[in-house]
Every structure is written in C-alpha cells, then in structure tokens.
C-alpha cells in the first residue's frame, strides 16, 4: 500500500514538473529573427566580422562595395542585395579583412525588419513620436540637405533613446499641404529641426532608413 502510494506521489510530482516546464516555455517570448535591436538587425549582429557574416548568411548573399560619406570612401557589404531583405553593413576598415562594423542600415519599406514595438522603414513621423512617448525628435533640415533627407540627431530623452541608444535613421517628406512661405523662409537657414515645429502640421514625413551603431 505504502509502495503504491509512493509510486503515485512520484508520478504526480513528475507531471507537475512537466506542466511547470511547459508553462515556462509557453510564457517565454519567441525571438523575432527580423528584430531591430542594439545587438543587430535581423541576422546581422554588430559584433560580426566579414568572416562571421560569410559563415551566417553565405558568400553568395554578400556584395561588397564603397560609398562616399562626407568626402570619405567607406567600404560596405550588402547582405541579400537587391532584395526586400537587403541590409547594408558599414566597415571601419578601408581594406579587407573587414573586422569592425560601424553601422548596420535598412532602407526598404517592404523589408521585414522592425523593433519589437513596430518601428520600421515606412513608419510615419507620428508613429515614431508615439513610440518615443510623444517626445519630439531632433533632425537635420530637409530644406538645406543635399539629398533632401533629414537625418535623426536625437530623441530628446524619450522612450526610443532609453531603449535604443544605438538607433539612427533618415526621414523624407512624402506630402506637403500648402506650406506657408514665411515658415519656409524661417526654417531654411536652420541646421536642425524639431518635430514639434509648426512646419510638421503641413507636411507628412516617413522613415526611409533605420540604422544601428555599436555603442
């Protein structure tokens, strides 16, 4: 009788343990393979060398090149080139072997990459401000930029700055609704703009690039 009771008790304990393990597994959030975090974007991590990148995604999915940034030639690698999933990796080194990533960027609004909150290429400025706890975003000035884009400078102590101090990006104007000439004359000389400026009542702005840099 006691032996039977002991066996039953052991069985109950085993079942309870299994249920607890299953519960913990169910409660553990799945890792998004396309997440934008300060550790990386999708499969590309900030601590990767070119060799590590080759091992993870394969040489046939990498394309090396250079870009001009402020008069300097910077070496880059495009991961999944010409696909919606394309990621651009910027290197510190000016020749191979590449060992140090300085920036990882995405710029396709059909791409799968986003922060856990949902910020992605194609998000509107209003959506970004919502993710930033409605704090304004500081950026360069569209109207005196050579490429017409505004580069994010800072998030003014909002949630994005707290959660993602590594995050950068660019905005583009997608629609203008009768911008007052006097407003344009007022802001054109300015190097920086804040999203709280009255100008943004007359223009629609979207994220056209998101990037992260190692900290």
PEVENUR-V898919 format. One record per pair of residues at least 12 apart in sequence whose ideal C-beta (glycine too) atoms are under 10 Angstrom apart, sorted by the first residue. I is the first residue (numbers start at 0). J is the second residue. If there is no record, write none. Layout:
I:J  I:J
This chain:
28:115  31:111  31:112  31:113  31:114  31:115  32:111  32:112  33:84  33:105  33:110  33:111  33:112  33:113  33:119  34:111  34:112  34:113  34:114  34:115  35:103  35:105  35:112  35:113  35:114  35:115  35:116  35:118  35:119  35:120  35:163  35:165  35:166  35:209  35:210  35:211  36:114  36:115  36:162  36:163  36:165  36:166  36:211  37:162  37:163  37:164  37:165  37:166  37:211  37:212  37:213  37:214  38:165  38:211  38:213  39:86  39:100  39:103  39:165  39:211  39:213  40:78  40:86  40:87  40:88  40:103  40:104  40:105  40:110  40:112  40:113  40:114  40:209  40:210  40:211  41:56  41:78  41:79  41:84  41:86  41:103  41:105  41:110  41:111  41:112  42:55  42:56  42:60  42:78  42:79  42:84  42:86  43:55  43:56  43:76  43:78  43:79  43:86  43:87  43:88  43:100  43:103  43:105  43:112  43:211  44:100  44:103  44:213  45:88  45:99  45:100  45:101  45:102  45:103  45:165  45:211  45:212  45:213  45:214  46:99  46:100  46:213  47:76  47:88  47:97  47:98  47:99  47:100  47:103  48:90  48:92  48:96  48:97  48:98  48:99  48:100  49:61  49:63  49:74  49:76  49:88  49:90  49:92  49:95  49:96  49:97  49:98  49:99  49:100  50:96  50:97  50:98  51:98  51:100  52:76  52:78  52:86  52:88  52:97  52:100  53:76  55:78  56:76  56:78  56:79  56:86  57:78  60:77  60:78  60:79  60:80  60:82  60:84  60:85  61:76  61:77  61:78  61:79  61:80  61:88  62:75  62:76  62:77  62:78  62:79  62:80  62:81  62:85  62:87  63:75  63:76  63:77  63:80  63:88  63:90  63:95  63:97  64:76  64:77  64:80  64:87  65:90  65:93  66:87  66:89  68:89  68:102  71:93  72:93  73:89  73:90  73:91  73:92  73:93  73:101  73:102  74:88  74:89  74:90  74:91  74:92  74:93  74:94  74:95  74:97  75:87  75:88  75:89  75:90  75:97  75:101  75:102  75:104  76:88  76:89  76:90  76:97  76:100  78:103  78:105  79:107  79:110  81:107  82:107  82:109  82:110  83:105  83:107  83:108  83:109  83:110  83:111  83:112  84:105  84:107  84:109  84:110  84:111  84:112  85:104  85:105  85:106  85:107  85:109  85:110  85:112  86:103  86:104  86:105  86:106  86:107  86:110  86:112  87:102  87:103  87:104  87:105  87:106  87:208  87:210  88:100  88:101  88:102  88:103  88:104  89:101  89:102  89:103  89:104  89:210  89:212  90:102  91:213  99:213  100:211  100:212  100:213  101:212  101:213  102:165  102:167  102:210  102:211  102:212  102:213  103:165  103:209  103:210  103:211  103:212  103:213  104:120  104:167  104:168  104:169  104:208  104:209  104:210  104:211  104:212  105:119  105:120  105:168  105:208  105:209  105:210  105:211  106:120  106:168  106:169  106:206  106:207  106:208  106:209  106:210  107:119  107:120  107:121  107:207  107:208  108:120  108:121  108:122  108:205  108:206  108:207  109:121  110:209  112:209  113:209  114:130  114:159  114:162  114:163  114:166  114:209  115:162  115:163  116:129  116:130  116:131  116:158  116:159  116:162  116:163  117:129  117:130  118:130  118:131  118:159  118:163  118:166  118:168  118:206  118:209  119:206  119:209  120:168  120:169  120:205  120:206  120:207  120:208  120:209  121:173  121:205  121:206  121:207  121:209  122:168  122:170  122:205  122:206  122:209  123:170  123:173  123:203  123:204  123:205  123:206  124:136  124:138  124:149  124:170  124:172  124:173  124:194  124:199  124:202  124:203  124:204  124:205  124:206  125:194  125:199  125:203  125:204  125:205  126:205  126:206  127:151  127:154  127:157  127:159  127:168  127:170  127:194  127:204  127:205  127:206  127:209  128:154  128:157  128:159  128:194  128:195  128:199  129:158  130:154  130:157  130:158  130:159  130:162  130:163  131:154  131:155  131:156  131:157  131:158  131:159  131:160  131:161  131:162  131:194  132:154  132:156  132:157  132:158  132:159  132:160  132:161  133:157  133:158  133:194  133:195  134:153  134:154  134:155  134:156  134:157  134:158  134:159  134:160  134:193  134:194  134:195  135:153  135:154  135:155  135:156  135:157  135:192  135:193  135:194  135:195  135:196  135:199  136:149  136:151  136:152  136:153  136:154  136:155  136:157  136:159  136:160  136:168  136:170  136:192  136:193  136:194  136:195  136:199  136:204  137:149  137:151  137:152  137:153  137:154  137:155  137:191  137:192  137:193  137:194  137:195  138:150  138:151  138:152  138:153  138:168  138:169  138:170  138:191  138:192  138:193  138:194  138:204  139:151  139:152  139:169  139:170  139:189  139:190  139:191  139:192  140:186  140:187  140:188  140:189  140:190  140:191  140:192  140:198  141:170  141:171  141:172  141:186  141:187  141:192  141:198  141:202  141:204  142:172  142:178  142:183  142:186  142:187  142:188  142:189  142:192  142:198  143:186  143:187  143:188  143:189  143:190  144:169  144:190  146:169  146:171  147:169  147:171  147:172  148:168  148:169  148:170  148:171  148:172  148:207  148:208  149:168  149:169  149:170  149:171  149:172  149:191  149:192  149:194  149:204  149:207  150:167  150:168  150:169  150:170  150:191  150:208  150:210  151:166  151:167  151:168  151:169  151:170  151:206  151:208  151:209  151:210  152:167  152:190  152:191  152:192  152:193  153:167  153:191  153:193  154:166  154:194  155:193  155:194  155:195  163:209  163:211  163:214  164:211  164:212  164:214  165:210  165:211  165:212  165:213  165:214  166:209  166:210  166:211  166:212  167:208  167:209  167:210  167:211  167:212  168:206  168:207  168:208  168:209  168:210  168:211  169:205  169:206  169:207  169:208  169:209  169:210  170:192  170:194  170:202  170:204  170:205  170:206  170:207  170:208  171:203  171:204  171:205  171:206  171:207  171:208  172:198  172:199  172:202  172:203  172:204  172:205  173:202  173:203  173:204  173:205  173:207  174:201  174:202  174:203  174:204  174:205  175:198  175:201  175:202  175:203  176:200  176:201  176:202  176:203  177:201  178:197  178:198  178:200  178:201  178:202  179:197  179:198  179:200  179:201  182:196  182:197  182:198  182:200  182:201  183:198  183:201  185:197  185:198  186:198
